[in-house]
Amino acid sequence: MRHEPTSGYEDPSLNYRVTWKDVDGGGEIREEIFTSRDAGWDFYEMKQKSARSYGATWEHIPAR
């Protein structure tokens, strides 16, 4: 179930940042920025379930 639902409208003033710690990188913090809420949320959920990452976070940030 999606916890961050979208109405189909993308807010151009927002981007979505996913950060996580990389197991293969010795705990290095990585990030990915998305303009699509759905794509960002799906990536966040994947990182939460991945055995190669931990500590995933999801944030709304101002568009760059």
PDBQT receptor file of N, H, CA, C and O in Angstrom, charges set to zero:
ATOM      1  N   MET A   1       0.845  -1.184   0.000  1.00  0.00    +0.000 N 
ATOM      2  CA  MET A   1       0.000   0.000   0.000  1.00  0.00    +0.000 C 
ATOM      3  C   MET A   1       0.885   1.241   0.000  1.00  0.00    +0.000 C 
ATOM      4  O   MET A   1       1.847   1.334   0.762  1.00  0.00    +0.000 OA
ATOM      5  N   ARG A   2       0.556   2.161  -0.839  1.00  0.00    +0.000 N 
ATOM      6  H   ARG A   2      -0.226   2.086  -1.458  1.00  0.00    +0.000 HD
ATOM      7  CA  ARG A   2       1.297   3.412  -0.961  1.00  0.00    +0.000 C 
ATOM      8  C   ARG A   2       0.887   4.359   0.165  1.00  0.00    +0.000 C 
ATOM      9  O   ARG A   2      -0.297   4.643   0.345  1.00  0.00    +0.000 OA
ATOM     10  N   HIS A   3       1.872   4.845   0.921  1.00  0.00    +0.000 N 
ATOM     11  H   HIS A   3       2.834   4.614   0.775  1.00  0.00    +0.000 HD
ATOM     12  CA  HIS A   3       1.599   5.771   2.019  1.00  0.00    +0.000 C 
ATOM     13  C   HIS A   3       1.699   7.219   1.578  1.00  0.00    +0.000 C 
ATOM     14  O   HIS A   3       1.248   8.120   2.287  1.00  0.00    +0.000 OA
ATOM     15  N   GLU A   4       2.278   7.445   0.432  1.00  0.00    +0.000 N 
ATOM     16  H   GLU A   4       2.644   6.714  -0.143  1.00  0.00    +0.000 HD
ATOM     17  CA  GLU A   4       2.451   8.797  -0.087  1.00  0.00    +0.000 C 
ATOM     18  C   GLU A   4       1.687   8.871  -1.406  1.00  0.00    +0.000 C 
ATOM     19  O   GLU A   4       2.300   8.903  -2.473  1.00  0.00    +0.000 OA
ATOM     20  N   PRO A   5       0.348   8.898  -1.343  1.00  0.00    +0.000 N 
ATOM     21  CA  PRO A   5      -0.444   8.828  -2.570  1.00  0.00    +0.000 C 
ATOM     22  C   PRO A   5      -0.299  10.087  -3.412  1.00  0.00    +0.000 C 
ATOM     23  O   PRO A   5      -0.001  11.167  -2.902  1.00  0.00    +0.000 OA
ATOM     24  N   THR A   6      -0.511   9.927  -4.677  1.00  0.00    +0.000 N 
ATOM     25  H   THR A   6      -0.754   9.049  -5.091  1.00  0.00    +0.000 HD
ATOM     26  CA  THR A   6      -0.477  11.064  -5.582  1.00  0.00    +0.000 C 
ATOM     27  C   THR A   6      -1.841  11.225  -6.244  1.00  0.00    +0.000 C 
ATOM     28  O   THR A   6      -2.545  10.249  -6.503  1.00  0.00    +0.000 OA
ATOM     29  N   SER A   7      -2.189  12.451  -6.504  1.00  0.00    +0.000 N 
ATOM     30  H   SER A   7      -1.618  13.244  -6.293  1.00  0.00    +0.000 HD
ATOM     31  CA  SER A   7      -3.453  12.727  -7.181  1.00  0.00    +0.000 C 
ATOM     32  C   SER A   7      -3.252  12.741  -8.688  1.00  0.00    +0.000 C 
ATOM     33  O   SER A   7      -4.191  12.983  -9.446  1.00  0.00    +0.000 OA
ATOM     34  N   GLY A   8      -2.018  12.481  -9.121  1.00  0.00    +0.000 N 
ATOM     35  H   GLY A   8      -1.254  12.285  -8.506  1.00  0.00    +0.000 HD
ATOM     36  CA  GLY A   8      -1.696  12.594 -10.532  1.00  0.00    +0.000 C 
ATOM     37  C   GLY A   8      -1.110  13.955 -10.858  1.00  0.00    +0.000 C 
ATOM     38  O   GLY A   8      -0.575  14.158 -11.948  1.00  0.00    +0.000 OA
ATOM     39  N   TYR A   9      -1.208  14.893  -9.914  1.00  0.00    +0.000 N 
ATOM     40  H   TYR A   9      -1.642  14.728  -9.029  1.00  0.00    +0.000 HD
ATOM     41  CA  TYR A   9      -0.654  16.233 -10.092  1.00  0.00    +0.000 C 
ATOM     42  C   TYR A   9       0.719  16.289  -9.448  1.00  0.00    +0.000 C 
ATOM     43  O   TYR A   9       0.869  15.967  -8.269  1.00  0.00    +0.000 OA
ATOM     44  N   GLU A  10       1.712  16.690 -10.207  1.00  0.00    +0.000 N 
ATOM     45  H   GLU A  10       1.591  16.952 -11.164  1.00  0.00    +0.000 HD
ATOM     46  CA  GLU A  10       3.058  16.853  -9.664  1.00  0.00    +0.000 C 
ATOM     47  C   GLU A  10       3.280  18.331  -9.361  1.00  0.00    +0.000 C 
ATOM     48  O   GLU A  10       3.090  19.176 -10.236  1.00  0.00    +0.000 OA
ATOM     49  N   ASP A  11       3.671  18.645  -8.158  1.00  0.00    +0.000 N 
ATOM     50  H   ASP A  11       3.826  17.958  -7.447  1.00  0.00    +0.000 HD
ATOM     51  CA  ASP A  11       3.931  20.019  -7.739  1.00  0.00    +0.000 C 
ATOM     52  C   ASP A  11       5.311  20.439  -8.248  1.00  0.00    +0.000 C 
ATOM     53  O   ASP A  11       6.314  19.901  -7.780  1.00  0.00    +0.000 OA
ATOM     54  N   PRO A  12       5.392  21.376  -9.186  1.00  0.00    +0.000 N 
ATOM     55  CA  PRO A  12       6.695  21.754  -9.743  1.00  0.00    +0.000 C 
ATOM     56  C   PRO A  12       7.612  22.456  -8.744  1.00  0.00    +0.000 C 
ATOM     57  O   PRO A  12       8.806  22.605  -9.005  1.00  0.00    +0.000 OA
ATOM     58  N   SER A  13       7.072  22.888  -7.607  1.00  0.00    +0.000 N 
ATOM     59  H   SER A  13       6.102  22.768  -7.395  1.00  0.00    +0.000 HD
ATOM     60  CA  SER A  13       7.915  23.552  -6.610  1.00  0.00    +0.000 C 
ATOM     61  C   SER A  13       8.579  22.556  -5.658  1.00  0.00    +0.000 C 
ATOM     62  O   SER A  13       9.359  22.954  -4.793  1.00  0.00    +0.000 OA
ATOM     63  N   LEU A  14       8.275  21.258  -5.813  1.00  0.00    +0.000 N 
ATOM     64  H   LEU A  14       7.641  20.935  -6.516  1.00  0.00    +0.000 HD
ATOM     65  CA  LEU A  14       8.839  20.240  -4.927  1.00  0.00    +0.000 C 
ATOM     66  C   LEU A  14       9.616  19.179  -5.691  1.00  0.00    +0.000 C 
ATOM     67  O   LEU A  14       9.261  18.795  -6.806  1.00  0.00    +0.000 OA
ATOM     68  N   ASN A  15      10.676  18.723  -5.063  1.00  0.00    +0.000 N 
ATOM     69  H   ASN A  15      10.964  19.035  -4.158  1.00  0.00    +0.000 HD
ATOM     70  CA  ASN A  15      11.371  17.509  -5.471  1.00  0.00    +0.000 C 
ATOM     71  C   ASN A  15      11.301  16.564  -4.287  1.00  0.00    +0.000 C 
ATOM     72  O   ASN A  15      10.868  16.946  -3.200  1.00  0.00    +0.000 OA
ATOM     73  N   TYR A  16      11.724  15.342  -4.500  1.00  0.00    +0.000 N 
ATOM     74  H   TYR A  16      12.076  15.032  -5.383  1.00  0.00    +0.000 HD
ATOM     75  CA  TYR A  16      11.630  14.315  -3.466  1.00  0.00    +0.000 C 
ATOM     76  C   TYR A  16      12.990  13.648  -3.341  1.00  0.00    +0.000 C 
ATOM     77  O   TYR A  16      13.521  13.111  -4.313  1.00  0.00    +0.000 OA
ATOM     78  N   ARG A  17      13.551  13.687  -2.130  1.00  0.00    +0.000 N 
ATOM     79  H   ARG A  17      13.119  14.124  -1.340  1.00  0.00    +0.000 HD
ATOM     80  CA  ARG A  17      14.888  13.150  -1.905  1.00  0.00    +0.000 C 
ATOM     81  C   ARG A  17      14.805  11.859  -1.110  1.00  0.00    +0.000 C 
ATOM     82  O   ARG A  17      14.146  11.788  -0.073  1.00  0.00    +0.000 OA
ATOM     83  N   VAL A  18      15.486  10.841  -1.617  1.00  0.00    +0.000 N 
ATOM     84  H   VAL A  18      16.021  10.898  -2.459  1.00  0.00    +0.000 HD
ATOM     85  CA  VAL A  18      15.634   9.573  -0.911  1.00  0.00    +0.000 C 
ATOM     86  C   VAL A  18      17.107   9.462  -0.530  1.00  0.00    +0.000 C 
ATOM     87  O   VAL A  18      17.983   9.578  -1.387  1.00  0.00    +0.000 OA
ATOM     88  N   THR A  19      17.378   9.238   0.752  1.00  0.00    +0.000 N 
ATOM     89  H   THR A  19      16.666   9.144   1.448  1.00  0.00    +0.000 HD
ATOM     90  CA  THR A  19      18.743   8.987   1.203  1.00  0.00    +0.000 C 
ATOM     91  C   THR A  19      18.788   7.613   1.849  1.00  0.00    +0.000 C 
ATOM     92  O   THR A  19      17.786   7.130   2.378  1.00  0.00    +0.000 OA
ATOM     93  N   TRP A  20      19.944   6.996   1.804  1.00  0.00    +0.000 N 
ATOM     94  H   TRP A  20      20.757   7.388   1.375  1.00  0.00    +0.000 HD
ATOM     95  CA  TRP A  20      20.126   5.677   2.411  1.00  0.00    +0.000 C 
ATOM     96  C   TRP A  20      21.607   5.457   2.672  1.00  0.00    +0.000 C 
ATOM     97  O   TRP A  20      22.457   6.134   2.093  1.00  0.00    +0.000 OA
ATOM     98  N   LYS A  21      21.905   4.517   3.537  1.00  0.00    +0.000 N 
ATOM     99  H   LYS A  21      21.215   3.967   4.007  1.00  0.00    +0.000 HD
ATOM    100  CA  LYS A  21      23.287   4.117   3.797  1.00  0.00    +0.000 C 
ATOM    101  C   LYS A  21      23.562   2.861   2.988  1.00  0.00    +0.000 C 
ATOM    102  O   LYS A  21      22.778   1.912   2.986  1.00  0.00    +0.000 OA
ATOM    103  N   ASP A  22      24.692   2.881   2.302  1.00  0.00    +0.000 N 
ATOM    104  H   ASP A  22      25.329   3.652   2.303  1.00  0.00    +0.000 HD
ATOM    105  CA  ASP A  22      25.067   1.805   1.387  1.00  0.00    +0.000 C 
ATOM    106  C   ASP A  22      25.920   0.766   2.110  1.00  0.00    +0.000 C 
ATOM    107  O   ASP A  22      27.008   1.084   2.590  1.00  0.00    +0.000 OA
ATOM    108  N   VAL A  23      25.439  -0.462   2.191  1.00  0.00    +0.000 N 
ATOM    109  H   VAL A  23      24.555  -0.720   1.802  1.00  0.00    +0.000 HD
ATOM    110  CA  VAL A  23      26.167  -1.544   2.854  1.00  0.00    +0.000 C 
ATOM    111  C   VAL A  23      27.488  -1.805   2.137  1.00  0.00    +0.000 C 
ATOM    112  O   VAL A  23      28.523  -1.959   2.786  1.00  0.00    +0.000 OA
ATOM    113  N   ASP A  24      27.462  -1.857   0.810  1.00  0.00    +0.000 N 
ATOM    114  H   ASP A  24      26.621  -1.732   0.283  1.00  0.00    +0.000 HD
ATOM    115  CA  ASP A  24      28.676  -2.147   0.043  1.00  0.00    +0.000 C 
ATOM    116  C   ASP A  24      29.689  -1.008   0.114  1.00  0.00    +0.000 C 
ATOM    117  O   ASP A  24      30.876  -1.220  -0.133  1.00  0.00    +0.000 OA
ATOM    118  N   GLY A  25      29.234   0.187   0.445  1.00  0.00    +0.000 N 
ATOM    119  H   GLY A  25      28.270   0.360   0.645  1.00  0.00    +0.000 HD
ATOM    120  CA  GLY A  25      30.120   1.347   0.531  1.00  0.00    +0.000 C 
ATOM    121  C   GLY A  25      30.558   1.640   1.950  1.00  0.00    +0.000 C 
ATOM    122  O   GLY A  25      31.017   2.746   2.235  1.00  0.00    +0.000 OA
ATOM    123  N   GLY A  26      30.429   0.674   2.847  1.00  0.00    +0.000 N 
ATOM    124  H   GLY A  26      30.057  -0.224   2.615  1.00  0.00    +0.000 HD
ATOM    125  CA  GLY A  26      30.870   0.861   4.225  1.00  0.00    +0.000 C 
ATOM    126  C   GLY A  26      30.016   1.840   5.005  1.00  0.00    +0.000 C 
ATOM    127  O   GLY A  26      30.509   2.501   5.919  1.00  0.00    +0.000 OA
ATOM    128  N   GLY A  27      28.753   1.942   4.661  1.00  0.00    +0.000 N 
ATOM    129  H   GLY A  27      28.353   1.405   3.918  1.00  0.00    +0.000 HD
ATOM    130  CA  GLY A  27      27.850   2.840   5.377  1.00  0.00    +0.000 C 
ATOM    131  C   GLY A  27      27.799   4.245   4.807  1.00  0.00    +0.000 C 
ATOM    132  O   GLY A  27      27.217   5.146   5.411  1.00  0.00    +0.000 OA
ATOM    133  N   GLU A  28      28.413   4.432   3.637  1.00  0.00    +0.000 N 
ATOM    134  H   GLU A  28      28.885   3.700   3.147  1.00  0.00    +0.000 HD
ATOM    135  CA  GLU A  28      28.387   5.740   2.988  1.00  0.00    +0.000 C 
ATOM    136  C   GLU A  28      26.942   6.160   2.723  1.00  0.00    +0.000 C 
ATOM    137  O   GLU A  28      26.126   5.355   2.277  1.00  0.00    +0.000 OA
ATOM    138  N   ILE A  29      26.635   7.427   3.002  1.00  0.00    +0.000 N 
ATOM    139  H   ILE A  29      27.298   8.081   3.365  1.00  0.00    +0.000 HD
ATOM    140  CA  ILE A  29      25.285   7.946   2.763  1.00  0.00    +0.000 C 
ATOM    141  C   ILE A  29      25.173   8.370   1.303  1.00  0.00    +0.000 C 
ATOM    142  O   ILE A  29      26.007   9.114   0.788  1.00  0.00    +0.000 OA
ATOM    143  N   ARG A  30      24.140   7.886   0.661  1.00  0.00    +0.000 N 
ATOM    144  H   ARG A  30      23.463   7.281   1.079  1.00  0.00    +0.000 HD
ATOM    145  CA  ARG A  30      23.876   8.213  -0.743  1.00  0.00    +0.000 C 
ATOM    146  C   ARG A  30      22.508   8.875  -0.842  1.00  0.00    +0.000 C 
ATOM    147  O   ARG A  30      21.676   8.744   0.055  1.00  0.00    +0.000 OA
ATOM    148  N   GLU A  31      22.288   9.585  -1.937  1.00  0.00    +0.000 N 
ATOM    149  H   GLU A  31      22.965   9.692  -2.666  1.00  0.00    +0.000 HD
ATOM    150  CA  GLU A  31      20.990  10.219  -2.150  1.00  0.00    +0.000 C 
ATOM    151  C   GLU A  31      20.619  10.203  -3.619  1.00  0.00    +0.000 C 
ATOM    152  O   GLU A  31      21.473  10.145  -4.503  1.00  0.00    +0.000 OA
ATOM    153  N   GLU A  32      19.344  10.255  -3.845  1.00  0.00    +0.000 N 
ATOM    154  H   GLU A  32      18.650  10.302  -3.126  1.00  0.00    +0.000 HD
ATOM    155  CA  GLU A  32      18.782  10.339  -5.196  1.00  0.00    +0.000 C 
ATOM    156  C   GLU A  32      17.640  11.347  -5.118  1.00  0.00    +0.000 C 
ATOM    157  O   GLU A  32      16.824  11.288  -4.198  1.00  0.00    +0.000 OA
ATOM    158  N   ILE A  33      17.578  12.271  -6.078  1.00  0.00    +0.000 N 
ATOM    159  H   ILE A  33      18.241  12.319  -6.825  1.00  0.00    +0.000 HD
ATOM    160  CA  ILE A  33      16.537  13.296  -6.130  1.00  0.00    +0.000 C 
ATOM    161  C   ILE A  33      15.567  12.945  -7.262  1.00  0.00    +0.000 C 
ATOM    162  O   ILE A  33      15.985  12.577  -8.360  1.00  0.00    +0.000 OA
ATOM    163  N   PHE A  34      14.276  13.065  -6.979  1.00  0.00    +0.000 N 
ATOM    164  H   PHE A  34      13.937  13.364  -6.087  1.00  0.00    +0.000 HD
ATOM    165  CA  PHE A  34      13.238  12.754  -7.963  1.00  0.00    +0.000 C 
ATOM    166  C   PHE A  34      12.318  13.952  -8.142  1.00  0.00    +0.000 C 
ATOM    167  O   PHE A  34      12.031  14.668  -7.183  1.00  0.00    +0.000 OA
ATOM    168  N   THR A  35      11.857  14.171  -9.364  1.00  0.00    +0.000 N 
ATOM    169  H   THR A  35      12.090  13.589 -10.143  1.00  0.00    +0.000 HD
ATOM    170  CA  THR A  35      10.830  15.182  -9.612  1.00  0.00    +0.000 C 
ATOM    171  C   THR A  35       9.455  14.540  -9.587  1.00  0.00    +0.000 C 
ATOM    172  O   THR A  35       8.450  15.229  -9.410  1.00  0.00    +0.000 OA
ATOM    173  N   SER A  36       9.402  13.234  -9.761  1.00  0.00    +0.000 N 
ATOM    174  H   SER A  36      10.218  12.675  -9.904  1.00  0.00    +0.000 HD
ATOM    175  CA  SER A  36       8.142  12.493  -9.727  1.00  0.00    +0.000 C 
ATOM    176  C   SER A  36       7.934  11.880  -8.346  1.00  0.00    +0.000 C 
ATOM    177  O   SER A  36       8.778  11.124  -7.864  1.00  0.00    +0.000 OA
ATOM    178  N   ARG A  37       6.833  12.200  -7.724  1.00  0.00    +0.000 N 
ATOM    179  H   ARG A  37       6.147  12.814  -8.115  1.00  0.00    +0.000 HD
ATOM    180  CA  ARG A  37       6.519  11.651  -6.405  1.00  0.00    +0.000 C 
ATOM    181  C   ARG A  37       6.427  10.130  -6.453  1.00  0.00    +0.000 C 
ATOM    182  O   ARG A  37       6.971   9.443  -5.589  1.00  0.00    +0.000 OA
ATOM    183  N   ASP A  38       5.741   9.606  -7.462  1.00  0.00    +0.000 N 
ATOM    184  H   ASP A  38       5.299  10.164  -8.165  1.00  0.00    +0.000 HD
ATOM    185  CA  ASP A  38       5.570   8.153  -7.564  1.00  0.00    +0.000 C 
ATOM    186  C   ASP A  38       6.898   7.434  -7.747  1.00  0.00    +0.000 C 
ATOM    187  O   ASP A  38       7.158   6.427  -7.087  1.00  0.00    +0.000 OA
ATOM    188  N   ALA A  39       7.744   7.947  -8.645  1.00  0.00    +0.000 N 
ATOM    189  H   ALA A  39       7.533   8.765  -9.181  1.00  0.00    +0.000 HD
ATOM    190  CA  ALA A  39       9.042   7.305  -8.880  1.00  0.00    +0.000 C 
ATOM    191  C   ALA A  39       9.897   7.358  -7.618  1.00  0.00    +0.000 C 
ATOM    192  O   ALA A  39      10.553   6.378  -7.266  1.00  0.00    +0.000 OA
ATOM    193  N   GLY A  40       9.889   8.500  -6.940  1.00  0.00    +0.000 N 
ATOM    194  H   GLY A  40       9.356   9.297  -7.226  1.00  0.00    +0.000 HD
ATOM    195  CA  GLY A  40      10.658   8.636  -5.705  1.00  0.00    +0.000 C 
ATOM    196  C   GLY A  40      10.161   7.716  -4.615  1.00  0.00    +0.000 C 
ATOM    197  O   GLY A  40      10.960   7.096  -3.913  1.00  0.00    +0.000 OA
ATOM    198  N   TRP A  41       8.847   7.619  -4.462  1.00  0.00    +0.000 N 
ATOM    199  H   TRP A  41       8.198   8.123  -5.032  1.00  0.00    +0.000 HD
ATOM    200  CA  TRP A  41       8.281   6.766  -3.413  1.00  0.00    +0.000 C 
ATOM    201  C   TRP A  41       8.568   5.291  -3.687  1.00  0.00    +0.000 C 
ATOM    202  O   TRP A  41       8.894   4.538  -2.770  1.00  0.00    +0.000 OA
ATOM    203  N   ASP A  42       8.447   4.883  -4.942  1.00  0.00    +0.000 N 
ATOM    204  H   ASP A  42       8.182   5.495  -5.687  1.00  0.00    +0.000 HD
ATOM    205  CA  ASP A  42       8.746   3.493  -5.292  1.00  0.00    +0.000 C 
ATOM    206  C   ASP A  42      10.213   3.166  -5.006  1.00  0.00    +0.000 C 
ATOM    207  O   ASP A  42      10.524   2.082  -4.511  1.00  0.00    +0.000 OA
ATOM    208  N   PHE A  43      11.115   4.104  -5.319  1.00  0.00    +0.000 N 
ATOM    209  H   PHE A  43      10.862   4.984  -5.722  1.00  0.00    +0.000 HD
ATOM    210  CA  PHE A  43      12.540   3.903  -5.056  1.00  0.00    +0.000 C 
ATOM    211  C   PHE A  43      12.795   3.820  -3.549  1.00  0.00    +0.000 C 
ATOM    212  O   PHE A  43      13.568   2.977  -3.093  1.00  0.00    +0.000 OA
ATOM    213  N   TYR A  44      12.143   4.697  -2.779  1.00  0.00    +0.000 N 
ATOM    214  H   TYR A  44      11.515   5.381  -3.149  1.00  0.00    +0.000 HD
ATOM    215  CA  TYR A  44      12.264   4.678  -1.314  1.00  0.00    +0.000 C 
ATOM    216  C   TYR A  44      11.827   3.329  -0.746  1.00  0.00    +0.000 C 
ATOM    217  O   TYR A  44      12.517   2.756   0.097  1.00  0.00    +0.000 OA
ATOM    218  N   GLU A  45      10.687   2.825  -1.202  1.00  0.00    +0.000 N 
ATOM    219  H   GLU A  45      10.126   3.290  -1.886  1.00  0.00    +0.000 HD
ATOM    220  CA  GLU A  45      10.217   1.523  -0.719  1.00  0.00    +0.000 C 
ATOM    221  C   GLU A  45      11.192   0.409  -1.084  1.00  0.00    +0.000 C 
ATOM    222  O   GLU A  45      11.412  -0.510  -0.295  1.00  0.00    +0.000 OA
ATOM    223  N   MET A  46      11.778   0.488  -2.280  1.00  0.00    +0.000 N 
ATOM    224  H   MET A  46      11.599   1.234  -2.922  1.00  0.00    +0.000 HD
ATOM    225  CA  MET A  46      12.758  -0.515  -2.695  1.00  0.00    +0.000 C 
ATOM    226  C   MET A  46      13.981  -0.476  -1.776  1.00  0.00    +0.000 C 
ATOM    227  O   MET A  46      14.486  -1.523  -1.372  1.00  0.00    +0.000 OA
ATOM    228  N   LYS A  47      14.457   0.727  -1.445  1.00  0.00    +0.000 N 
ATOM    229  H   LYS A  47      14.046   1.578  -1.773  1.00  0.00    +0.000 HD
ATOM    230  CA  LYS A  47      15.631   0.857  -0.574  1.00  0.00    +0.000 C 
ATOM    231  C   LYS A  47      15.326   0.360   0.838  1.00  0.00    +0.000 C 
ATOM    232  O   LYS A  47      16.205  -0.200   1.493  1.00  0.00    +0.000 OA
ATOM    233  N   GLN A  48      14.107   0.553   1.313  1.00  0.00    +0.000 N 
ATOM    234  H   GLN A  48      13.393   1.009   0.780  1.00  0.00    +0.000 HD
ATOM    235  CA  GLN A  48      13.732   0.055   2.637  1.00  0.00    +0.000 C 
ATOM    236  C   GLN A  48      13.810  -1.467   2.703  1.00  0.00    +0.000 C 
ATOM    237  O   GLN A  48      14.137  -2.030   3.748  1.00  0.00    +0.000 OA
ATOM    238  N   LYS A  49      13.512  -2.127   1.599  1.00  0.00    +0.000 N 
ATOM    239  H   LYS A  49      13.246  -1.669   0.750  1.00  0.00    +0.000 HD
ATOM    240  CA  LYS A  49      13.458  -3.589   1.566  1.00  0.00    +0.000 C 
ATOM    241  C   LYS A  49      14.781  -4.226   1.144  1.00  0.00    +0.000 C 
ATOM    242  O   LYS A  49      14.961  -5.434   1.297  1.00  0.00    +0.000 OA
ATOM    243  N   SER A  50      15.698  -3.431   0.618  1.00  0.00    +0.000 N 
ATOM    244  H   SER A  50      15.551  -2.450   0.494  1.00  0.00    +0.000 HD
ATOM    245  CA  SER A  50      16.940  -3.961   0.066  1.00  0.00    +0.000 C 
ATOM    246  C   SER A  50      17.888  -4.448   1.161  1.00  0.00    +0.000 C 
ATOM    247  O   SER A  50      18.010  -3.822   2.214  1.00  0.00    +0.000 OA
ATOM    248  N   ALA A  51      18.548  -5.557   0.902  1.00  0.00    +0.000 N 
ATOM    249  H   ALA A  51      18.449  -6.065   0.046  1.00  0.00    +0.000 HD
ATOM    250  CA  ALA A  51      19.562  -6.074   1.826  1.00  0.00    +0.000 C 
ATOM    251  C   ALA A  51      20.867  -5.293   1.694  1.00  0.00    +0.000 C 
ATOM    252  O   ALA A  51      21.757  -5.439   2.532  1.00  0.00    +0.000 OA
ATOM    253  N   ARG A  52      20.995  -4.479   0.671  1.00  0.00    +0.000 N 
ATOM    254  H   ARG A  52      20.273  -4.360  -0.011  1.00  0.00    +0.000 HD
ATOM    255  CA  ARG A  52      22.227  -3.729   0.427  1.00  0.00    +0.000 C 
ATOM    256  C   ARG A  52      22.161  -2.279   0.910  1.00  0.00    +0.000 C 
ATOM    257  O   ARG A  52      23.087  -1.502   0.681  1.00  0.00    +0.000 OA
ATOM    258  N   SER A  53      21.072  -1.924   1.572  1.00  0.00    +0.000 N 
ATOM    259  H   SER A  53      20.320  -2.555   1.759  1.00  0.00    +0.000 HD
ATOM    260  CA  SER A  53      20.943  -0.562   2.086  1.00  0.00    +0.000 C 
ATOM    261  C   SER A  53      20.184  -0.583   3.408  1.00  0.00    +0.000 C 
ATOM    262  O   SER A  53      19.461  -1.530   3.715  1.00  0.00    +0.000 OA
ATOM    263  N   TYR A  54      20.368   0.486   4.182  1.00  0.00    +0.000 N 
ATOM    264  H   TYR A  54      20.955   1.255   3.933  1.00  0.00    +0.000 HD
ATOM    265  CA  TYR A  54      19.617   0.623   5.430  1.00  0.00    +0.000 C 
ATOM    266  C   TYR A  54      19.467   2.105   5.758  1.00  0.00    +0.000 C 
ATOM    267  O   TYR A  54      20.182   2.950   5.220  1.00  0.00    +0.000 OA
ATOM    268  N   GLY A  55      18.532   2.401   6.640  1.00  0.00    +0.000 N 
ATOM    269  H   GLY A  55      17.951   1.715   7.077  1.00  0.00    +0.000 HD
ATOM    270  CA  GLY A  55      18.313   3.781   7.068  1.00  0.00    +0.000 C 
ATOM    271  C   GLY A  55      17.735   4.683   5.992  1.00  0.00    +0.000 C 
ATOM    272  O   GLY A  55      18.037   5.875   5.965  1.00  0.00    +0.000 OA
ATOM    273  N   ALA A  56      16.912   4.144   5.109  1.00  0.00    +0.000 N 
ATOM    274  H   ALA A  56      16.666   3.175   5.130  1.00  0.00    +0.000 HD
ATOM    275  CA  ALA A  56      16.343   4.956   4.028  1.00  0.00    +0.000 C 
ATOM    276  C   ALA A  56      15.420   6.034   4.594  1.00  0.00    +0.000 C 
ATOM    277  O   ALA A  56      14.646   5.786   5.518  1.00  0.00    +0.000 OA
ATOM    278  N   THR A  57      15.519   7.243   4.018  1.00  0.00    +0.000 N 
ATOM    279  H   THR A  57      16.148   7.445   3.268  1.00  0.00    +0.000 HD
ATOM    280  CA  THR A  57      14.636   8.348   4.406  1.00  0.00    +0.000 C 
ATOM    281  C   THR A  57      13.997   8.936   3.151  1.00  0.00    +0.000 C 
ATOM    282  O   THR A  57      14.519   8.796   2.045  1.00  0.00    +0.000 OA
ATOM    283  N   TRP A  58      12.866   9.591   3.347  1.00  0.00    +0.000 N 
ATOM    284  H   TRP A  58      12.442   9.704   4.246  1.00  0.00    +0.000 HD
ATOM    285  CA  TRP A  58      12.076  10.210   2.272  1.00  0.00    +0.000 C 
ATOM    286  C   TRP A  58      11.788  11.635   2.689  1.00  0.00    +0.000 C 
ATOM    287  O   TRP A  58      11.279  11.863   3.787  1.00  0.00    +0.000 OA
ATOM    288  N   GLU A  59      12.105  12.609   1.830  1.00  0.00    +0.000 N 
ATOM    289  H   GLU A  59      12.519  12.423   0.939  1.00  0.00    +0.000 HD
ATOM    290  CA  GLU A  59      11.879  14.015   2.164  1.00  0.00    +0.000 C 
ATOM    291  C   GLU A  59      11.309  14.770   0.969  1.00  0.00    +0.000 C 
ATOM    292  O   GLU A  59      11.625  14.478  -0.185  1.00  0.00    +0.000 OA
ATOM    293  N   HIS A  60      10.464  15.744   1.276  1.00  0.00    +0.000 N 
ATOM    294  H   HIS A  60      10.207  15.981   2.213  1.00  0.00    +0.000 HD
ATOM    295  CA  HIS A  60      10.018  16.714   0.278  1.00  0.00    +0.000 C 
ATOM    296  C   HIS A  60      10.994  17.879   0.398  1.00  0.00    +0.000 C 
ATOM    297  O   HIS A  60      11.234  18.375   1.499  1.00  0.00    +0.000 OA
ATOM    298  N   ILE A  61      11.556  18.316  -0.719  1.00  0.00    +0.000 N 
ATOM    299  H   ILE A  61      11.361  17.913  -1.613  1.00  0.00    +0.000 HD
ATOM    300  CA  ILE A  61      12.503  19.426  -0.704  1.00  0.00    +0.000 C 
ATOM    301  C   ILE A  61      12.126  20.417  -1.802  1.00  0.00    +0.000 C 
ATOM    302  O   ILE A  61      11.462  20.042  -2.769  1.00  0.00    +0.000 OA
ATOM    303  N   PRO A  62      12.543  21.684  -1.664  1.00  0.00    +0.000 N 
ATOM    304  CA  PRO A  62      12.257  22.656  -2.724  1.00  0.00    +0.000 C 
ATOM    305  C   PRO A  62      12.920  22.228  -4.035  1.00  0.00    +0.000 C 
ATOM    306  O   PRO A  62      14.022  21.678  -4.030  1.00  0.00    +0.000 OA
ATOM    307  N   ALA A  63      12.251  22.480  -5.138  1.00  0.00    +0.000 N 
ATOM    308  H   ALA A  63      11.356  22.926  -5.142  1.00  0.00    +0.000 HD
ATOM    309  CA  ALA A  63      12.805  22.141  -6.453  1.00  0.00    +0.000 C 
ATOM    310  C   ALA A  63      14.070  22.948  -6.696  1.00  0.00    +0.000 C 
ATOM    311  O   ALA A  63      14.183  24.098  -6.274  1.00  0.00    +0.000 OA
ATOM    312  N   ARG A  64      14.996  22.338  -7.369  1.00  0.00    +0.000 N 
ATOM    313  H   ARG A  64      14.904  21.403  -7.713  1.00  0.00    +0.000 HD
ATOM    314  CA  ARG A  64      16.270  23.012  -7.680  1.00  0.00    +0.000 C 
ATOM    315  C   ARG A  64      16.159  23.767  -8.969  1.00  0.00    +0.000 C 
ATOM    316  O   ARG A  64      17.124  24.399  -9.399  1.00  0.00    +0.000 OA
TER     317      ARG A  64
